[in-house]
Amino acid sequence: MLEAADVTRISPRTAPPTWLVVALACAGQFLVVLDVSVVNVALPSMRADLGLSAPGLQWVVNAYAIAFAGFMLLGGRAGDLYGRKRMFLVGLGLFTVASLGGGLAQAGGQLLVARAVQGLGAAVLAPSTLTILTSAVPEGAARARAIATWTAVGAGGGAAGGLVGGALVDGLSWRWVLLINVPIGAVVLAGSVRWLAESRNGDGRRLDLPGALLVTAGLATLAYGISQTEAEGWTAAATVVPLAAGLALIALFLLVEARTAAPLMPLGLFRVRAVSSANAAMFVNGFAMFCMWFFMTLYAQNVLGYTPLEAGLALVPSSLAVLLGSKSAPRFMPVFGARRVAVFGAVVAAVGFGWQSMMTPEGNYLTEIMFPGILMMLGAGLTATPLAALATSGAAAGEAGLVSGLVNTSRTMGGSLGLAVMSTIAATRTAGMAGMAGSDAPGALTDGYALVFRTAAGVLLAGAVLMLVWLPRRISAKSAK
């Protein structure tokens, strides 16, 4: 694997305590992940206020997700070359300003542009959060705990989206699901300018612009094609053309990277078993698990009649479970090994998804929302922390930002693809059940959602086998065993 010395520039003042650096990095990650899900409960209000069409409403979510996934590798490499603190500040600044623009938007087009810029800011910011954290904490038990905190905060951001969004929409207006980022972003920016140390590993290299343009265009086009599947289906030209174009661009990107002297993503990095296997596992687990919040919220509101705030409150135990899993994983990793903890977490999550697939239209809260939700998210937390630790342990100092971006890209692209596939599965099953004599709407919806959870359980069990076979047994920065 490639070796490089990390160059760190620290101001003359006393170095900040490690916990403060971790807190600032985690605060940035929380904002990034929160904004993936917080707008879901606000979509009906946005549509009524701004006169958005149904496709336009879908793009309130997709504009953010596509920009986020498409620019992630570029953001990670830019942090390595130009400074992780600098990219953290640039990304957070873009994100905060775009949040203000989105919250004040007077037309649908303005809101979509703001959401795309938010996604760009998040893509620049997110890789730096993990790199800053791992640079501040030495490898070992302390770093495992710090990564667990980062994972827990990120998972908590996704989990809290429904609750925070529901409370803001019910208590204020949809605009505050975006405006709330402004004061938080300003505080984190001020603290980061004051306390974060700069680090980079440029080695005189320049950013690989052809590679950056190709991978960004490829991932964005692929993400666009994925987003079209729910509305158009998998065989429509509106889906097939961008999917094929995205894959072609990514193939061209790999060809360019194999030939350029200073590639954006050294392909040799994937010869490091920890990097390749952990990212593959991140993708598979994101594919299965990301849809949980989406479909649980739909089940609570569309079938059981919960309000947005009630739906958010119903998922609070699940939110706490993912935090517990993420923070507990470092205690088990030194004893059982990162691989076994990750596999165990995937199996626990699969049991929860299987349990949830037995939901009914009547829906008892304890047995059809709370307990299966706790298992699903406890398993998610137990899995994510060792995978992130394995992936970053396999990176040399000069590739740390890139690998951090790759971890986020794997999870985000897996989640985006998974949500598109699962939405198609649910819609097809629901339409089929609704066409049968005697099927009511809640029953048909429930059957579609149940099939999604059964499918996700199967994917997670397959992922557990993949991890057991492929993940390295130990965390090591130099070993690919």
N, C-alpha and C positions, 0 to 999 in steps of 0.2 A: 504494500500500500504506500501511497505517496506520503512523504514526510515533509513538514514545513514548520518553521519557527513562527510563532504568533508574535506580532509586534503590538504592544499595548502602550498607550500614552495615558498617563495618569497625572492629573493636575497636582501642583505642589501642595495643596491643602491635604489634610488628613483623609485617607481613603475611607469611604463610607462603610458602615457595617454591612456584612453580607446579606442580612435579612432585608435591608432596605433595597439593595439591588434586586434581590429576588422579588420583593413586593412590587417594584416598578415594572419589571419584566412581566410579571403575572397580571398586573393591571392592564397592560397593553394587550395581552392575550385575551383577557376577559372581554374587553370591548370588541375585539375582532370576532370572537365566537358568538357573543351575545347577539350581534347584529345579523347573524345568519338566520336566527329564529325569532327574534323579538317582533318583527313586522308581521308575522303570520296572523295574529289575532286582530291586527289593525287593518288588514286588507279591505274588509267590507266598508269601513269608514272612509278609507282613502278613495275607494271607488265612488262612493256617494258624493264626497266633497269635491273631487277633481274630475269627475265624469269619465273615469277610465273604462275602457272596454275590457272584456274578459281576457283577451290576449295581453293587453296592456297591464292588467293586474298581475298576470303571471310574470311579467318582466320586472315588476318591482322586486321580486325575489331573484330572478335569473340574472338581472344586470349586475347585481352584487356578486353572486356566486361565480359567474363566468369571468368577470374581471379578477376576482380573488384567485381562482384556480389558474387562469391564464398567465398571470404575471408573477406567480410565486417563485419559480426558479430564478427569474431575473432579479427579483428582490433579494433572494438569498445570496446570489453571486455578487450583487452590488454591495451588499454588506461586507463580504469578504474583501473586496477590492477597495472600496471607498470609505469604509468605517462602519461598524455595527451601530454605534451610538448615533452617527449621522443619519443612517438609514432609518433607525428607530424614530428619530425626531421628524424626519421628512414624512415617513409613513403616517405617524400619529397626527402630524399637522394637516396633511391631506385629508385624513379620515375625519378629523374634527371640523374642518372647514366645510367639507362635503355634507356632514351631518347637519350643520347649520343651514346650508343651502337646501337640503331635502326637507327639513322641518318648516322652512319658510316658502316652499314651492307653491306656486299659484296655478300650475298646469301640470298635466301628466308628464309631458316631455321634460320639464324641469326636474321633476322627481326622479325620472329614469336616469338622466344624466348625473344627478347627484349620487344615486345609488351606484352607478358604474365607477365614479371617482372614489366613493367610499371603498369599493372593492379593490381598486388600484392601491389606495393607501394601505388597506389591510394586507395586501400581498407584499408590499415593501416592509411593513411593520412586523408581520407575524414571524418570519424566519429569524429576525434579529432578537425577538424575545427569548427564544430558546438558546441562541448562541451567546447572548449576554449572560444568561443564567449559567450555562455550562462553563463559560470563561471565568466567572466569579467564584465558582465552587469547585474545589479539587475533586478529581475522580475518586469514587469510593462511596461509602455509606452516606456521606453528607450530600454528594451530588444526586444520589438516588432519591433522597428525601426531597431535594430541591426540585428535581424533575417530577416527582409525585405531586408536589404542590402546584407546579405549572400545569400538569395534566388535570388535576382536580379543579383548578380554577377555570381552565378551558372547558372542561366537561360541565362544570357548574354554570358557566356562561350560556352554553347551549340549553341546559336544563332550565335555567331561570328565565329564558326568553318568553315562554308562555305566561308565566306568572307576572313578570315585570310588564310585559306588553298589555296583559289584561288589566292590571291595576292602573296603568297610565291611560289606556283608552277609556276605561270606565270612569276614572276620577278626573281626567283632564281632557285630552283629545288625542287623535292619532299622531299629531305632530310631535308629541313629546316622546314617542318611541325613538325619534331621531334627535330631538333637541336635548334629551337627557345626556347624550354623549358629549355635548359641548363643555359644560362645566367640569365633568370628569376628565375629559381630554386635556383641558387647560391645566388642571392640577397636576396630572401625570407629566405633561410637557414641562412644567416649571420644575418639578422634582427631578426629572431626567436631565435637564440642562445643568442642574446644580450638582447631582450626585453620580451620574453614570460616567464611567471612564471609557475613553475611546479605544478601540482595538480593531486591527485590520491585518490582512496578509496579502498585500498587493503584489509584492515581488517585482514591481515594475511592469506588470501585465496590464493590458487594457481589457475592457469588457468585450466579450465576443458578441458583437452586434448582430452579425448574420445568424448565429445560433440563437441569440435572444429573440430576434424577430420571428424565426421559424418556430421555436418551441412555444412562444406566446401565441402566435397565430394558430398553431396546431391545436394547442390545448383549448384555446377560446372557441375555435370552430368545432372541435369535438364536443365541448360542453354545450354549445348551441344546438348541435344535433341531438344530444341527449335530452335537452330541455324540450325539444319538439316531439319526443316520442309520446308523451301523455296526450297531447292534443291531436297529433297527426297519425300516430301509430308507427310501428317499426318499418313498414314497407313503403311508406309514402315518400315521394321524391324530396319533400321538404325535410325529411329525416335522413334519408339515405345519402343524399348529395353532401350535406355538411359533415356527416360521419365519415364518408369516404375521403373527403377533402382533408379533414382533420388528421386522419390516419396517414394520408400521403405526406402531409406537411411534417408530421412527427417522424416518418421514415426518412424524409429528406434531412431533417434536423440531425438524426443519428448518423447519416452519411457524412454530413458536414463536420460533425464533432469528431468522427474518426479520422478526419484528414487535417483539421486545423491544428496549429502549433499550441495555441492557448485556448482550449475549448471551454465553453460555459459549463459543461458537465462532462468531466473526464469519464469516459465509458469504463475505464479500468476500475473506477470506484465500485462498480457492480460486481467485480470479482471478489470484493470483500463480503464474505458471507453474512456478516452481521447487518450490513447496509441493505443488501438485496433482499434477504429473507425477511427482515423486520419491515421493510417498506411494502413488500408483497402482502404480509400479514396485516399491516395497517389498511391497505386497500380492501382486502376481503372483509375485515371486521367493520370498516366504515360502510361498505356496501350493505351489510346486514343490519347494523345497529343504528345508523343515522336516521332511518325512517321511523324509529320508535316514537319519538316525540310528535312527529307529524300525524301519525295514524292514531296515537292515543288521544291527541287533542281532538281529532275528527270524531273519534268514537264517543268521547265525552260530550261533545257539543251536538253532533248530528244525530246520534242515536239516543243518548241518555238525557239530552236537553240541558246540559250545564251551560252557564254563561261563560264568557271568556275568562273572567276572574276565577270562577269556580273550577274551571278546567285547569287553570294554572295551579290553584291550591291543591287540587287532587293529585298533582304530580310532584308536590313538594317532597314526600317520602322517597320518591325515585331520585330526586335531585340530591338529597342527603346521602342516598346509597352510593351514588357515583363518587361523591366526595370521600366517603368512607373507604370504598374500594381503592381509590387512587392513593390515599394516604396510608392504607394498610399494606399495599404491595411492597414498599421498601423493607418492611419488617420481615416479610416472608422470603424475599429474593436472596438474602445471604444464606438462608437455611436450605431452601428448596431449589434455588437457581431461577434466573429470570425466565427461562424457557418453560419450566413447569408451572410457574405462577401464571404466565400468559395463557398457557393451555387450559389450566384450571379455570381461569376467568372466562374463557370462551365457552367452556362447558356449562358453567353456572349461568351465563347469559342465555345459552341455548335452551336450558331448562325453563328459564323465565319466558322466553319467546314461545316455547311449546305450550306452557301453561296459559299464556295470554291468548293463544289460538283457540282456546275453548270458550271464549267470550260468548255471551248471549245478548239479545236485544234488551232484556230486563236489567242486566248489569249490576250485580252486587259489588259495591265499591271495594270491600276488603279483598274478595277473592278474584275479582276480574279487572281491577286496576292497581290497587296498592301493592299486594304481595307479589304478583308477577312482575310489576314494574320495579320493585326493589331488587329482585333477582336479576332482571335484565341489566339494570344500571350498576349493581354491585359487580357483576361480571365485566361490564365495560370498563369500570375503573381499574379492576385487577389486571385487565389485559393491556390497557393503554400505557401504563407506566413502564412495565418492563420492555415493551416494544420500543418506546421512545428512547429508553436508556440503551438498549442494544444498538439501535440505529446510529445514535450519536457517538457511541463508544467506538464505532468502526471508522470514524472520520479523522483524518489528520487536521491539524490546526487550520491550515489554509483552505480546507474544504468544509469547515464547520457550518458556515452560513448556508452553503449549498445543501448540505445534508439536512439541516433544519428545515429549509424550504421544501426539500423533497419529502420529508415526513408529513408536513402539512398538506402538500400537494397530493400525496397518496391517500391521505384520509379524506380530503375534500373531494377529490375526483371519485374515489370509491363511494362516498356518500351521495354525490350528485347522480352517478350512474345508478346506484341502488335505489334512490328515491324515484327516479324515472321508471325503472323496471318494476318496482313494487307498485307504483301508481297505476301502471298499465295492467298489472295482474289484478289489482283490486277493482279497477273500472270494468275489466272484461268479466270477472266473476259476478260483480254486482249487476251488470246489465243482463247477464244470462239468468240470474236468479229472479230479477224483477220481471222477466218475461214469462216466468212460470206461473201457472194459475195458483192463486192463493198466496203468493209471496207479497209481503208488505214491504214498504221502503226501508224501515229500520232493520228488518230481517235480512233484506238483500245487502244493505250496507255492511251489516255485521258479518255476513258470510264472506264478503270481499275482503274486509279487514282481517278476518281470521285466517284466510288463505295467505295473506301477506306474512303474518307472524309464523305460520308453519313453514313457509318458504325460507324466511330468515333463520329459523332454527336449524334447518338443513344446511344452509350456507355456513353457519357458525360451526357446526360439527365438522364439516369438510375443512374449514379453516383451522380447527383444532388439530386435525390430522396433519395438515400442511405444516403447522408450527412445530409439532412434535418431531417431524422428520427433518425439517430444514433449518430451524433456528439453531444457532450455536448454543452449546451448553452453558457457557460462561460469558460474562461481559468482559471484553478485552479490547483495548484500543489497537492491538496489533495482531491478534489471532483471528483467523478465519475458520477455526475448527467448528 
